Amino acid sequence: MREPQLPHPARFRLPLAGFLIVLTGICWREGLRFLNQRGRFLSALVRPLVWLFIFAAGFRSVLGVSIIPPYETYVLYEVYVTPGLVAMIQLFNGLQSSLSMVYDREVGAMRILLVSPYPRWYLLVCKLIAGICVSLLQVYAFLAVAWFWEVELPPIGYFTVIPALLLTGLMLGAMGLLMSSLFRQMENFASVMNFVIFPMFFASSALYPLWRVQESSLTLWWICTLNPFTYAVELIRFALYGQFAPLPALVVAGCALVFLAASILAYDPSAGVMARRGGPETAK
């Protein structure tokens, strides 16, 4: 008897509804994890609020902000640092989401999904989308609290900032995803996070204008100029005032594509970092 022939892999097509189910499932799981981890939500708010309530009040008389775009008049220091604190929320969330990826890849749900028939790049993009959705909740919760602290933004800015948040969230999430491919233990990745978060945050325009940095140190100004986080902050800053910044948008989009492509390659079982280290992909 002839053995039944299996369909050729090239002829096998996954149903489109299955892709939607995977996206919904990953987003739903990430949302439930966020709701169950109340400490994660509180810590995401405490960090920027400490800068807004304490540091901004102390630096108000020290760091004056001149009239620079997109501002049309002098602004308080609290108003200036708000876009940088929004970007900080996305930076922390992107790396924390990637931190959970280190665990999920070894013993969690992503271990099963990564050996499923669905394209690996699609699973990684779904993970990024879920992280971006969570970061949007954190950002708007922070903006609501900041509004009571007299950080009043143009009403249209709460809507025009959404595309900027999606793009910056994609870039920072993809960067964290790329970093997660280099580690197999959560402890190692968590320790490296501090060496990435704080240099990126402080060496940017989040807390002070770049022209002030240039006056004090030309070397530091070049570092801030080459920092992708600087352009993420400026993209959010302009978007909060209903304006579009072409250069920051191009830089953030370019970095997002580079980080995403590198992440997909790193998680490729045949050519990526995971193939050389050995991981759940080897069971495929």
C-alpha positions as CSV (number, residue, x, y, z in Angstrom):
1,M,0.0,0.0,0.0
2,R,1.2,3.5,-0.8
3,E,1.6,5.8,2.2
4,P,-0.7,8.9,2.2
5,Q,1.2,11.9,1.0
6,L,1.3,14.9,3.2
7,P,0.6,18.3,1.7
8,H,3.7,20.2,0.5
9,P,4.7,22.9,3.0
10,A,4.6,25.5,0.2
11,R,0.9,24.6,-0.5
12,F,-0.1,24.8,3.2
13,R,-2.0,28.0,3.9
14,L,-2.9,29.2,7.4
15,P,-6.4,30.7,7.7
16,L,-6.6,34.5,8.0
17,A,-8.9,34.1,11.1
18,G,-6.1,32.2,12.8
19,F,-3.8,35.2,12.5
20,L,-6.4,37.4,14.1
21,I,-6.9,34.9,16.9
22,V,-3.2,34.9,17.6
23,L,-3.0,38.7,17.7
24,T,-6.1,38.9,20.0
25,G,-4.8,36.2,22.3
26,I,-1.4,37.7,22.7
27,C,-2.9,41.2,23.3
28,W,-5.4,39.8,25.7
29,R,-2.8,37.8,27.7
30,E,-0.6,40.9,27.9
31,G,-3.5,43.0,29.1
32,L,-4.5,40.5,31.8
33,R,-0.9,40.3,33.0
34,F,-0.7,44.1,33.2
35,L,-4.0,44.2,35.2
36,N,-2.9,41.5,37.6
37,Q,0.5,43.1,38.2
38,R,-0.7,46.2,39.9
39,G,2.8,47.0,41.1
40,R,3.9,47.3,37.5
41,F,1.2,49.9,36.8
42,L,2.1,51.9,40.0
43,S,5.8,51.8,39.3
44,A,5.2,53.0,35.7
45,L,3.4,56.0,37.2
46,V,5.6,56.7,40.2
47,R,8.8,57.1,38.1
48,P,7.6,60.0,35.9
49,L,5.5,61.5,38.7
50,V,8.5,61.8,40.9
51,W,10.3,63.8,38.2
52,L,7.1,65.9,37.6
53,F,6.3,66.6,41.2
54,I,9.7,66.8,42.9
55,F,12.5,67.4,40.5
56,A,10.6,69.7,38.2
57,A,9.6,71.9,41.2
58,G,13.3,72.1,42.3
59,F,14.7,72.7,38.8
60,R,12.1,75.3,37.8
61,S,14.1,78.2,38.9
62,V,17.4,76.7,37.7
63,L,16.7,75.5,34.3
64,G,14.9,78.2,32.3
65,V,13.4,77.2,29.0
66,S,13.5,79.8,26.2
67,I,11.0,80.0,23.4
68,I,11.8,77.0,21.2
69,P,9.6,75.0,18.8
70,P,6.9,73.8,19.3
71,Y,6.3,76.3,22.1
72,E,5.1,79.7,21.2
73,T,5.9,81.3,24.5
74,Y,7.8,80.6,27.7
75,V,6.7,77.4,29.4
76,L,7.2,76.0,32.9
77,Y,9.8,73.3,33.4
78,E,7.0,70.9,34.2
79,V,5.5,71.4,30.8
80,Y,8.8,71.0,29.1
81,V,9.7,67.6,30.7
82,T,6.3,66.1,30.2
83,P,7.0,64.7,26.7
84,G,10.3,63.2,27.9
85,L,8.5,61.6,30.8
86,V,6.0,60.1,28.4
87,A,8.8,58.7,26.4
88,M,10.4,57.3,29.6
89,I,7.2,55.4,30.3
90,Q,7.4,53.8,26.9
91,L,11.1,53.0,27.3
92,F,10.5,51.2,30.6
93,N,7.4,49.4,29.3
94,G,9.2,48.3,26.2
95,L,12.1,46.8,28.2
96,Q,9.8,45.3,30.8
97,S,7.7,43.6,28.1
98,S,10.9,42.2,26.6
99,L,11.9,41.0,30.1
100,S,8.8,38.9,30.3
101,M,9.7,37.6,26.8
102,V,12.9,36.1,28.3
103,Y,10.8,34.0,30.7
104,D,8.0,33.2,28.2
105,R,10.5,32.1,25.6
106,E,11.9,29.4,28.0
107,V,8.9,28.1,29.9
108,G,6.0,30.4,29.1
109,A,3.4,30.6,26.4
110,M,5.8,32.1,23.8
111,R,7.7,28.8,23.9
112,I,4.7,27.1,22.4
113,L,3.9,29.9,20.0
114,L,7.5,30.1,18.6
115,V,7.2,26.5,17.4
116,S,3.7,26.9,16.0
117,P,3.2,27.1,12.2
118,Y,2.6,30.8,12.3
119,P,5.5,33.0,11.0
120,R,7.9,33.9,13.7
121,W,8.0,37.6,12.5
122,Y,4.2,37.8,12.9
123,L,4.4,36.5,16.5
124,L,7.1,39.0,17.4
125,V,5.1,41.8,15.8
126,C,2.0,40.7,17.8
127,K,4.1,40.8,21.0
128,L,5.2,44.4,20.1
129,I,1.6,45.5,19.4
130,A,0.5,44.1,22.8
131,G,3.2,46.0,24.6
132,I,2.4,49.2,22.7
133,C,-1.3,48.9,23.8
134,V,-0.2,48.5,27.4
135,S,2.1,51.5,27.2
136,L,-0.8,53.7,25.8
137,L,-2.8,53.0,28.9
138,Q,0.1,54.0,31.1
139,V,0.8,57.2,29.1
140,Y,-2.8,58.4,29.2
141,A,-3.0,57.6,32.9
142,F,0.1,59.8,33.5
143,L,-1.2,62.6,31.3
144,A,-4.4,62.6,33.3
145,V,-2.5,63.0,36.6
146,A,-0.3,65.7,35.0
147,W,-3.4,67.6,34.0
148,F,-4.3,68.0,37.6
149,W,-0.7,69.3,38.2
150,E,-1.5,72.2,35.8
151,V,0.3,70.6,32.8
152,E,-2.4,71.6,30.4
153,L,-1.8,70.6,26.8
154,P,-3.8,71.6,23.7
155,P,-6.9,69.3,23.6
156,I,-6.1,68.3,20.0
157,G,-2.7,67.1,21.3
158,Y,-4.2,64.2,23.2
159,F,-5.3,62.8,19.8
160,T,-2.5,63.8,17.5
161,V,0.1,62.2,19.8
162,I,-1.3,58.7,19.2
163,P,0.6,58.0,15.9
164,A,3.8,59.3,17.6
165,L,3.2,57.0,20.6
166,L,2.7,54.0,18.3
167,L,5.9,54.7,16.3
168,T,8.0,55.4,19.4
169,G,6.5,52.4,21.2
170,L,7.4,50.2,18.2
171,M,11.0,51.5,18.2
172,L,11.6,51.1,21.9
173,G,9.8,47.7,22.0
174,A,11.8,46.4,19.1
175,M,15.0,47.5,20.8
176,G,14.0,45.6,23.9
177,L,13.1,42.6,21.9
178,L,16.5,42.6,20.2
179,M,18.1,42.8,23.6
180,S,16.0,39.9,24.9
181,S,17.4,37.6,22.2
182,L,20.9,38.0,23.8
183,F,19.9,36.6,27.2
184,R,18.4,33.4,28.5
185,Q,18.0,34.3,32.1
186,M,15.8,37.1,33.5
187,E,18.4,38.1,36.1
188,N,21.1,38.9,33.4
189,F,18.6,40.9,31.3
190,A,17.3,42.8,34.3
191,S,20.7,43.9,35.3
192,V,21.6,45.1,31.8
193,M,18.4,47.1,31.6
194,N,19.7,49.8,33.9
195,F,22.8,50.3,31.7
196,V,20.5,51.0,28.8
197,I,17.6,52.9,30.3
198,F,19.4,55.6,32.2
199,P,22.1,56.6,29.7
200,M,19.4,56.8,27.0
201,F,17.1,58.9,29.2
202,F,19.7,61.3,30.6
203,A,21.7,61.7,27.4
204,S,18.7,63.1,25.5
205,S,16.4,66.2,25.3
206,A,14.0,64.7,27.8
207,L,15.1,66.8,30.8
208,Y,16.9,69.8,29.2
209,P,17.0,71.5,25.8
210,L,19.9,70.4,23.5
211,W,21.1,74.0,23.1
212,R,21.9,74.1,26.8
213,V,23.8,70.8,26.5
214,Q,25.7,72.2,23.6
215,E,26.7,75.2,25.7
216,S,28.1,73.1,28.5
217,S,29.7,70.1,26.5
218,L,30.0,69.6,22.8
219,T,30.8,65.9,23.3
220,L,27.7,65.3,25.3
221,W,25.7,67.2,22.7
222,W,26.9,64.9,20.0
223,I,26.0,61.9,22.1
224,C,22.5,63.3,22.6
225,T,22.2,64.0,18.9
226,L,23.1,60.4,18.0
227,N,20.7,59.0,20.7
228,P,17.5,57.6,19.0
229,F,15.6,58.4,22.3
230,T,16.2,62.1,21.7
231,Y,14.2,61.9,18.4
232,A,11.5,59.9,20.1
233,V,11.1,62.6,22.7
234,E,11.0,65.4,20.1
235,L,8.4,63.5,18.0
236,I,6.1,63.2,21.0
237,R,6.8,66.8,22.0
238,F,5.7,68.2,18.6
239,A,2.8,65.8,18.4
240,L,1.4,66.9,21.7
241,Y,1.0,70.4,20.2
242,G,-0.5,69.2,17.0
243,Q,2.6,69.5,14.9
244,F,4.6,67.1,12.8
245,A,8.4,66.9,13.1
246,P,9.8,65.3,9.9
247,L,13.3,64.6,11.0
248,P,12.4,62.9,14.3
249,A,9.7,60.9,12.5
250,L,12.2,59.6,9.9
251,V,14.8,58.7,12.5
252,V,12.4,56.9,14.8
253,A,10.8,55.0,11.8
254,G,14.2,54.1,10.5
255,C,15.5,52.9,13.9
256,A,12.2,50.9,14.4
257,L,12.7,49.1,11.1
258,V,16.3,48.3,11.9
259,F,15.6,47.1,15.4
260,L,12.6,45.0,14.2
261,A,14.5,43.4,11.3
262,A,17.4,42.6,13.7
263,S,15.0,41.1,16.2
264,I,13.4,38.9,13.6
265,L,16.8,37.8,12.4
266,A,18.0,37.1,16.0
267,Y,14.9,34.9,16.7
268,D,15.4,33.1,13.4
269,P,16.1,29.4,14.4
270,S,18.4,28.9,11.4
271,A,20.4,32.1,11.3
272,G,19.8,34.1,14.4
273,V,21.3,34.4,17.9
274,M,18.9,31.9,19.3
275,A,20.1,29.2,16.9
276,R,23.7,29.6,18.2
277,R,22.6,29.7,21.9
278,G,20.1,26.9,21.7
279,G,16.6,27.5,22.9
280,P,12.9,26.5,22.4
281,E,13.4,26.7,18.7
282,T,15.6,23.6,18.7
283,A,12.6,21.6,19.5
284,K,11.0,22.6,16.2
